[in-house]
């Protein structure tokens, strides 16, 4: 095979491009998840605090 044949084969090969696209997509999803969790952190913490309080009150005989 000649160098020109290798260059043409390399130019037509899309396998690496697809891998890069999947990596970019995975990175975008990761950033979106991190941002969403950051925004919901206060609300999630409030829910678990309420559950903790209700469980402690239930042990003491108080209805939440």
N, C-alpha and C positions, 0 to 999 in steps of 0.2 A: 504494500500500500504506500501511496505517496503522501507527502505532507498535506497536499491539497485535499486528499480524500479524508484524512484525519480531521482537518479543520472543518470540512463540510459536515462530517458526522457529528462533531462537537457542536456545531451551530444548530443542527436539527434536534439534538438531544434536549428534551424538555423535562427529564426526570429531576434534575436539580432545581429547576424553577418551581415545580410542584412542591417539592420539599420546603423550599423557602416560603411559598404561599401558606402552607400548613403551619409553619413555625410562626409566621406573622399573625395568622388567625388565632393560634393558641395564645400568643402574647396579648393580643387584643382582648380575648376572653378573660385572661388572668387580670388584666388591668381593670376591666369592667367589674369583675367580681370583687376585687379589692376596694374599688370605689363604692360599690353598693354596700358592702359590709361596713365600711367606714361611715356611710350615711345612716345605716340602720343600727349602729352600735348602741346609741343611747336608748332607743326603743326596745331593743332586745334585752339590754341590761335592766330596764324598768320592768319588763315582763317577768324576768327571773327573780327580781327583788320582790315583786308582788307575790309570786308563787312561794318564795321562801317565807315571807311574812305570814301568808295564809296557812302554810303548813305548821309554822310555829304557833300561831293562834289556835289551830285545831288541836294541837297537843295540849294546850292550856284550857281547852273547853270552849273557846270563843269561836263563833261562826264568822267566817270571812265575808 
